[in-house]
Amino acid sequence: QVQALARRASRRRTLRSLAHAAMPGSGVEPPSRSVRCRRTSWRLAPPIVAILATRASCASDEILVKGVSYGPVPLINQEGAWQLPQDDWMADDAVQMWGPAGRFDLRIIRKLGANMVRLYGNNPENDHTNFLDTAHREGLRVSVGMSDYPYFQMHPGHCQSTDFNCYSQIKPMYAKNLQKGFLTPKRRYHPSLLYMNILNEPDLKMPSGAVNSGPEGPRKMCRAIISAMDAMLEAEKEAQVTGPLVNFTATFSYAICSSCAKFKGHPALGQMMQLDDAMHNPAEYGYTPKNDVLEAYRTRFTHSFNTANPASDLEIQFLNDYSANLPSTPVYIGEYHHVFGDYREGVPDQESDLAAAMALAMKRSLFLGVSFFQYQVAYWKGGSEEEFGMFGLTEEKIVTMSYFGQDYPLYCLKKEADKSAKGPATMADALTKVYGGEGVDSGAMCSTGANPKTALLDQGGYLSIKSTGDESKMAAFVRRVAEHLGATVLPPDGANGFGAFVRRFADLSTHLGFAQMASELAGSPPPWMKVDRQARCVADRTAPPTVVAPIIGWVCENAQSFSCDDIPEECQGAVYKTADFVLSRYYQELGEGANPLVDCYSRGAGVFESSDTFLRQGDVGRCVQGAGDMVPPPPPTPAPSFGLDAPMTRPPDAEDGSKPSRAAPFAAV
């Protein structure tokens, strides 16, 4: 798959250039449709609250997409690119990249002001609950995609070998996606999910050269997309999905499709019009759907495309004709980044160009926004593809990440310069200004010293934090110890003693130790600790699977009150869920003498966690001993706005007069 992406990169650059040059200036609740309404500035604070629950409750809210495309390959050059075991960065094996105990890329994306993260690789064998939960807590929606594997890499039996009918390949894979994180235990889509991308740039690979190989090329391309979407609908039906549904999309390149029936000279539009015709007339494209694909297209589909063209091209090249011909189907840009600007030639810099693109989204009701391409420099691709990343990698290593059996250094990030700007500027800062984020401090982007999120909860870990002399690090360490004692930490108010407690244990002149800290917190909890009597020992989802997996085997060998042969199927197949099952039962077996910081912590594998915390995670309660009868807590008060509302408020009526019939869905929690 990585090789295929690299080959496409060269074709993509050529096609983008051509496009630019050629243009003239039963008992089950039935699933509800995706909810689509008029746009307002959109922000979801962590965790996402139930903003829209029914069609009637959302008559005036449609999202404005401020996305970031995320493909963080952990390589600083092309060496080893073809040996990557997978490219599924949603998987638990990559938690040190995007999770809170590692580099925390999802927090960085949120601080940029983004409200959506777009991903590419997707192995249905991997569980994605933890990534979706983390994105949800950060207030981010997620656009996931089906990988290229079933379409043309699976041997034998890929879609091209079945005459571009992808139903049999996609259905079992999407069914596994639904089982492994996309659905909650209530058979509702995970509230962070926004789009399901059926295929990225199908016009370049299904078949290769579909845009210029004659009329049969677009027919095959559309057959692949329709049959794949039909398979996803069937998988949903068999899974008895309820509640709001995700939107589908198929992200085209910005190539001109000379083989398409209409708009042969317009980038991306010819492909979309061909797909629109295929959705209305699937039999003419050699496919008979099992489900009502036209209804799904009308109510759940959003068109999308990738482009490196500047914002000044979008209206004349695409949006004007799109609005006239597809007036009820929204569209967004799945990869947006014009890197060829030069202030000396009067071409806008990154900030100005992105601002112009978002201004178009504010003005035109069909145009939902963009996903900025991309988060990290793609060193593994080389050449001009390295121009697109807003964050580069330094040679400083945070930690070694075990990724599906291979070890990779997890490097620190650095902001990449905006080469199109007249003065000193970075792409990340440009994005922050346009998206309205709080910003990312360069000095805080790399922490290779003592880390309060990963320091061992013992005397050695305590001393490593204390030696820094940094009270903020000690505060984070104290908070973490309290959370491992089954408590939540109340917000400091100057009077509850949290600050004084932190300063006392951070004071380098004292001889206090970890044992005393733990004794004080566990023996007589201070006013800033809210202890939960329903706390349970569960897997620490900030820890990588390589830390959690060994303790499962140890517990299974030593447990007396239960057998790991009896682990239910729903608690197998994902290391965290299996650990929830065995750790919660083993800790209960130890009785009242069990110590959370020893018997549950297990050198970082477990956490004696408040029910308020673990019941909010996707499916933790399914496997935790005694959690089935617990009542999930109400959503907490939304966090402050981070400035996302101010720059993106749009008047109620679009200048182009278009009236979209639907907007991307808000899933109710």
VEXLOLO-507251 format. One record per residue (C-alpha): residue in three letters; y negated, z negated, x. Coordinates in steps of 0.05 Angstrom, whole numbers, plus 5000, padded with zeros to 4 digits. Each point is the difference from the previous one (the first is absolute). Layout:
N
AlaYZX/...
//
This chain:
669
Gln500050005000/Val495249845057/Gln501450685031/Ala498650344934/Leu493449644994/Ala497950225069/Arg501850734985/Arg496149974936/Ala493949735035/Ser498950655037/Arg500950414937/Arg495349544962/Arg494350095049/Thr500850764996/Leu500250004924/Arg494049544995/Ser496150485045/Leu502150604958/Ala497949644937/His493249835027/Ala498850705027/Ala502250384938/Met495849644948/Pro493350284976/Gly494649485008/Ser576244004456/Gly496849304986/Val495850195059/Glu492550044998/Pro498350745006/Pro496050185061/Ser492650114988/Arg496450605028/Ser495749975061/Val493249754978/Arg494350495013/Cys492849874981/Arg492850095023/Arg498249795071/Thr496149405021/Ser499549715070/Trp506949725013/Arg501949375037/Leu506149564994/Ala499549335034/Pro506449685027/Pro504449914963/Ile498850554950/Val498649724932/Ala502150314934/Ile494150454992/Leu502950504952/Ala506149854957/Thr499750504944/Arg497150684986/Ala494849704954/Ser497549495051/Cys497950515051/Ala495750494963/Ser494750015055/Asp503249865067/Glu502550525049/Ile501049885074/Leu496150275058/Val505050115056/Lys497849735068/Gly506450085038/Val502649995071/Ser506050425022/Tyr504849575040/Gly505250255050/Pro499749505058/Val505150295049/Pro500349485057/Leu499550495058/Ile494350135048/Asn502450695020/Gln505250524980/Glu505649685040/Gly505349744953/Ala497250334938/Trp506550364985/Gln504049365008/Leu496649604945/Pro505649724957/Gln495850054936/Asp493050124976/Asp500049524941/Trp494249545016/Met500749634934/Ala506649715023/Asp500949275019/Asp501450205072/Ala492650195006/Val497449344971/Gln496849825067/Met495550614993/Trp497449894930/Gly501749274985/Pro495749375009/Ala503949735059/Gly499150635041/Arg494450525006/Phe498849954925/Asp498150734990/Leu499649914925/Arg494649475008/Ile496250475046/Ile500550564949/Arg497349544946/Lys494249775045/Leu498150735009/Gly498650004926/Ala506050424980/Asn503649884934/Met506150445013/Val504850135057/Arg503950655002/Leu506850045035/Tyr504950555018/Gly506949805024/Asn504549674949/Asn507349825012/Pro502949784933/Glu505249585036/Asn494449545023/Asp497049464955/His492550084991/Thr498449374960/Asn496749635057/Phe495250565017/Leu498050094927/Asp499249254990/Thr495549965062/Ala495850594978/His499449694931/Arg497449345030/Glu494950405040/Gly497550354937/Leu502750685022/Arg503450524957/Val505450415033/Ser501550744999/Val507250115021/Gly503650665011/Met507050285002/Ser501750185072/Asp501750715022/Tyr507349815012/Pro503150214933/Tyr495950644997/Phe502050345064/Gln502849515051/Met506149724966/His506450335024/Pro503850214963/Gly497050074931/His492450025007/Cys495750314946/Gln499250675034/Ser507650075000/Thr500249904924/Asp495050554987/Phe494149524998/Asn502849604943/Cys498949295026/Tyr502549604941/Ser506649785030/Gln496849805065/Ile494049624974/Lys502949624941/Pro504649525040/Met494649905053/Tyr494649834950/Ala504849554963/Lys500949605064/Asn492549985010/Leu499549684931/Gln505349495017/Lys497149835068/Gly493049784984/Phe496650524956/Leu502149614938/Thr499149264986/Pro505649594969/Lys497050154932/Arg501250755013/Arg492650135006/Tyr496950395056/His497349565056/Pro492749874984/Ser497750285067/Leu503150694989/Leu495050544980/Tyr502850685018/Met506950295015/Asn499250625042/Ile505750464984/Leu499050395065/Asn494650075052/Glu497750715013/Pro505650364963/Asp496450665008/Leu501349975075/Lys507449834998/Met503350124932/Pro501250545023/Ser496450075066/Gly494450494990/Ala500149964924/Val492750174999/Asn500750695032/Ser507250224992/Gly499650354933/Pro500549764928/Glu506849695008/Gly497249485049/Pro495549654948/Arg505650044948/Lys504849635046/Met494649495018/Cys498649854927/Arg507449964984/Ala500849475054/Ile494249594974/Ile502050044926/Ser507349835013/Ala498049425045/Met495349714948/Asp505350104947/Ala504949605044/Met494949445006/Leu499149984925/Glu507549964991/Ala500549435051/Glu494649634962/Lys503650104935/Glu506649745028/Ala496549405031/Gln496849854932/Val493149965029/Thr494849654956/Gly492649915002/Pro494650445033/Leu502850575042/Val497950285067/Asn496650675005/Phe503550585033/Thr496750485048/Ala502050565049/Thr495150065057/Phe498650715020/Ser497050255064/Tyr493250335000/Ala503250675014/Ile498250644963/Cys506050224958/Ser500050765001/Ser506949994967/Cys497649604940/Ala498650334934/Lys492849764994/Phe494349795046/Lys503050355060/Gly493749895040/His498849274984/Pro503249465043/Ala504849534963/Leu497950244932/Gly504950584996/Gln505849515013/Met497549524946/Met499250554949/Gln507050255015/Leu502849304991/Asp496149924935/Asp503250644974/Ala506949765022/Met499249344964/His498550374936/Asn505450535011/Pro505649705042/Ala505250504976/Glu496050565030/Tyr500849655067/Gly507549944994/Tyr500549284979/Thr501949654935/Pro497449285000/Lys504049414972/Asn493549644983/Asp493350184971/Val496750195065/Leu494150314964/Glu498349344966/Ala500649645067/Tyr495550535031/Arg494849924946/Thr499949245001/Arg502349795069/Phe498150545050/Thr494250025050/His499150605045/Ser498549885073/Phe499050385064/Asn498749895075/Thr494050295036/Ala496249955065/Asn494250394970/Pro493149684992/Ala497449734934/Ser495150584996/Asp505950484989/Leu503249634943/Glu496050214939/Ile499450745015/Gln507050085029/Phe503849564951/Leu496949524950/Asn495950494959/Asp505950444983/Tyr504849414995/Ser495749664946/Ala499650654961/Asn507450145001/Leu503349315001/Pro495049604960/Ser504749434979/Thr503849865065/Pro496749555053/Val500350175074/Tyr499049625064/Ile500450175074/Gly506249715033/Glu497750125071/Tyr492550065012/His496650025067/His495450525029/Val500349905075/Phe496350635022/Gly492949774985/Asp494650035053/Tyr493049734988/Arg497350515051/Glu502150564954/Gly497349654938/Val507049814975/Pro500249314969/Asp503249435038/Gln506049624972/Glu496049504960/Ser495650534968/Asp505750474985/Leu504449454969/Ala494149754960/Ala498950704973/Ala507350054979/Met499749334964/Ala493550204967/Leu503750604971/Ala505349534973/Met494549594967/Lys497050624969/Arg506150374977/Ser504649644952/Leu506250405018/Phe499449865074/Leu502749305013/Gly498449925074/Val503450055067/Ser505149695047/Phe497150005069/Phe504550325053/Gln501949595037/Tyr500849275019/Gln502850085071/Val499750545052/Ala506350425000/Tyr501250015075/Trp507150234987/Lys497450664972/Gly495250165056/Gly494650535001/Ser494650024948/Glu504149564953/Glu497649415043/Glu492950124975/Phe501649714931/Gly501649265012/Met494649494990/Phe503749485041/Gly503150135068/Leu505149585037/Thr498349605062/Glu505149825054/Glu499849274979/Lys506349794965/Ile499949504942/Val507649944994/Thr506350405008/Met502150284932/Ser507350144987/Tyr500150614955/Phe506950194974/Gly503449815064/Gln494850275049/Asp494649585033/Tyr492850245000/Pro493849665028/Leu495249834943/Tyr493450185032/Cys493049754984/Leu495250454963/Lys493350265023/Lys494650374960/Glu499650745015/Ala493250325010/Asp497050484950/Lys498850585047/Ser495850364948/Ala494749464999/Lys493650035040/Gly500349285024/Pro505449485010/Ala504349984937/Thr507249914982/Met504150314945/Ala502249324974/Asp492849774994/Ala498150644964/Leu505649904950/Thr497949274990/Lys492950204983/Val502050534950/Tyr505649604968/Gly495849374998/Gly504749545039/Glu498549365037/Gly501950345066/Val504849875057/Asp497649615061/Ser502350365063/Gly500549345037/Ala505049734949/Met504550614998/Cys504549795057/Ser503149315007/Thr504849975058/Gly499349255013/Ala502149414958/Asn500650224928/Pro499949464946/Lys503950474953/Thr505950065048/Ala499749385044/Leu506349584993/Leu499249404955/Asp501649495053/Gln496549645058/Gly499950625043/Gly496950424946/Tyr494949464984/Leu497949945073/Ser499350755007/Ile494950004943/Lys496549375023/Ser499150275070/Thr495750574974/Gly494649514978/Asp499150434938/Glu499249594937/Ser501050614956/Lys506850115031/Met501849274991/Ala497850044927/Ala504750594989/Phe505649635035/Val498949374957/Arg499950424937/Arg506650335021/Val503349325013/Ala497849764931/Glu502850624968/His506649895034/Leu500149314968/Gly500050314930/Ala492549924989/Thr494150444987/Val493549865035/Leu494049904955/Pro493450345021/Pro496049565048/Asp494049704965/Gly497149575055/Ala502549364967/Asn507550064995/Gly501149875074/Phe503150665021/Gly494850145053/Ala500349305028/Phe507650045005/Val499650665037/Arg494849755049/Arg504049385015/Phe506250395019/Ala496050545036/Asp496349495044/Leu502250135072/Ser498349285019/Thr505349704953/His507449925012/Leu502250154929/Gly506250424992/Phe503850434951/Ala504549434977/Gln494049594978/Met496950594964/Ala506450134962/Ser501049264985/Glu493049934971/Leu500550624958/Ala507049854973/Gly499349244994/Ser493349944964/Pro497550694982/Pro492450035006/Pro495550204942/Trp499750735023/Met507550094992/Lys503250154933/Val507449835008/Asp504850374954/Arg506249624979/Gln503250674982/Ala499450285070/Arg506150365027/Cys502650235067/Val499350765001/Ala499650555051/Asp493550055038/Arg497750704982/Thr495050025057/Ala505949965049/Pro503650645022/Pro507150104976/Thr502649895071/Val497749274994/Val502549894929/Ala506850355004/Pro503449545051/Ile498849384959/Ile503650324941/Gly506450045042/Trp499249305025/Val499149714931/Cys505950394972/Glu504449705054/Asn497749294989/Ala498549934926/Gln504849554961/Ser497550044928/Phe500150764992/Ser503250625029/Cys496350615023/Asp505650414970/Asp496749834933/Ile493250275015/Pro498250434939/Glu498750745009/Glu492749934982/Cys499149535060/Gln503450475049/Gly497450615037/Ala493349695021/Val499949465054/Tyr494549594967/Lys503549964932/Thr506649815033/Ala496449475040/Asp496749734937/Phe506949904970/Val503349655059/Leu494049605026/Ser498149724932/Arg507149774987/Tyr501449735069/Tyr493649605001/Gln501949704933/Glu506849845028/Leu496849585056/Gly497149534949/Glu494049545003/Gly500549915076/Ala498450745013/Asn493850145042/Pro496250624979/Leu497250115070/Val507050005030/Asp505450144950/Cys496150534961/Tyr495450275054/Ser505850205045/Arg495650245056/Gly496050464955/Ala505250274951/Gly498449564940/Val494249664965/Phe500249424952/Glu495450354953/Ser496049794939/Ser502550304935/Asp492950234987/Thr500950465060/Phe507150254997/Leu500050134924/Arg494250495010/Gln504150425048/Gly503650604971/Asp507149764989/Val500849345039/Gly501949614938/Arg506250424988/Cys503649695059/Val496949325012/Gln504149404977/Gly497149714936/Ala494150484996/Gly502550374939/Asp497349484952/Met493249925034/Val493850274966/Pro495950465045/Pro492949745011/Pro494050364971/Pro496350485046/Pro494949635043/Thr492650114995/Pro498150685030/Ala497249995070/Pro492850215016/Ser498250734994/Phe499550185074/Gly494450474979/Leu504550544970/Asp496150074935/Ala493050145024/Pro500650695033/Met504750314949/Thr497049914930/Arg499750654964/Pro496350224937/Pro504350054937/Asp499450754992/Ala502150495053/Glu495150555018/Asp505450534994/Gly501249794928/Ser507549965008/Lys503849484959/Pro506549805032/Ser505149764951/Arg503149495046/Ala498749585061/Ala504749725053/Pro503649394972/Phe498549275007/Ala506649634995/Ala499649334965/Val503049425037/
//
